[in-house]
Amino acid sequence: MAKSIPSAFSPLVSRSGTHKRTAGEEQWFGKFSQKTKLIHLKFPSGYGVRARAISSTADVRAVEIPRQWYNLVADLPIKPPPALHPKTLQPIKHEDLSPLFPDELIMQEVSNDQFIDIPPEVIDIYRLWRPTPLIRAKRLEKLLDTPAKIYYKYEGVSPAGSHKPNTAVPQVWYNAQQGIKNVATETGAGQWGSSLAFACSLFGLNCEVWQVRASYDQKPYRKLMMQTWGAKVHPSPSSITEAGRKILQMDPSSPGSLGIAISEAVEVAVTNADTKYCLGSVLNHVLLHQTVIGEECIKQMEAIGETPDVIIGCTGGGSNFAGLAFPFIREKLNGKINPVIRAVEPAACPSLTKGVYTYDYGDTAGMTPLMKMHTLGHDFIPDPIHAGGLRYHGMAPLISHVYELGFMEALSIPQTECFEGAIKFARSEGLIPAPEPTHAIAATIREACHCRETGEEKVILMAMCGHGHFDLPAYEKYLQGKMVDLSFEDEKMHASLAKVPQIA
Ligand SMILES: Cc1ncc(COP(=O)(O)O)c(C=O)c1O
């Protein structure tokens, strides 16, 4: 029997060449029964690159943009468990993923190759903001009176203001190569949606974004950025999709979540043959693209003769953290260095530190493959903390696996401590961070204060994944003393975990 097509899909259906998938074509997605001064250097290759002074006193060196992404899977002593088809519970096949992703991205998703070439067209666009600066936070060190050296790798210089374009550009490029004209996605903080909208504007693709209701309301300027780059933006949950309508029926004032917004975008992609889905985190190919951060940073640290003792990054789905940390984990596995690798998550959404390592859906409606990951349960709706990009019920399967193997550690921090750290950072280093990396700042401050107590001169490297220029209402709340720590309820997590599929 052909599946019923929600009438609200009509505007999507009417796009030229659109073809609704029938029940017979239905696959696993199946709930439808279905610092710093700029200098310009010339490289032998002829192009000029931007390089930045690491600090006023340190050497000024330039690094080239990496030519390859790094795939940690190739170097792991135990391979990560595969994603499963939710109906057959068998490892997913290429064709199961075809309705969602172009072929090249599917191959990257399951690749065991150690390095994957970055297409020259993508490198050419990376040149708009890469290499990104590695900056020593000397003024913060002084403020904290710590013997530790604090460095941060700053991704906020991209057009969208975060690390997200590092993967948005290749994702859209591979889709464009395959002749795809439309992509659908979700966005939490608005950073991913604006990055994808930016990338689509470069390659002439239509971009449709489901923005989590809480951030849609809190961040009107992110929505306007997406629209400026030509995207269509919907609050999520929306009445456009079956997944959204179901949530609205249960809770008309739902703040939404990344899991719900993913369901909506996936639904649109799987029901329209000319539309593919793009994800801003979690998946192997997304983490892969972000490794340009760590590869560049290794060269930058080598150039100034530093080795990190502690590497710290915030985790939502895990992509900025993995992007910085994975190339350093390779060096650690090779016995060259031995840094502590530390993920920081919000106390309100602690998937690594409190979640269970099990197979679960990547979205609330249960349309994605089952992925083995740390999860709070796919229908867990985290409280609306200001770090919207960290409100995801699960952790990237590859990070979850690396955590299980003991190559990294994790902690969670409540949002008021994070914003207290962000204010210290802004008033010493000048940058106003996005709410997400305030978690990395708070953990860095904890480590630097510990060094003050012990007298250790550790080198701390922190992932500063984006600026907070569009997140000022959160700062207003904090500055007015109105920000509260939202408590995490174990019962709520257990209720949600009870609905996680039991896989032997
Ligand atoms: C600035 C910023 N940092 C971090 C994140 C969290 O994502 P990930 O853990 O994939 O880096 C987001 C997600 O939206 C973000 O916008």
The ligand as a Gaussian input file, in Angstrom:
#p B3LYP/6-31G(d) Opt

LIG

0 1
 C       29.326000      27.135000      18.148000
 C       28.954000      25.687000      18.360000
 N       29.777000      24.920000      19.089000
 C       29.491000      23.610000      19.337000
 C       28.324000      23.042000      18.852000
 C       28.018000      21.600000      19.181000
 O       28.175000      20.758000      18.107000
 P       29.429000      19.804000      18.008000
 O       29.503000      19.061000      19.303000
 O       29.097000      18.950000      16.878000
 O       30.654000      20.650000      17.773000
 C       27.441000      23.793000      18.083000
 C       26.250000      23.180000      17.526000
 O       25.379000      23.790000      17.021000
 C       27.764000      25.154000      17.837000
 O       26.944000      25.921000      17.129000

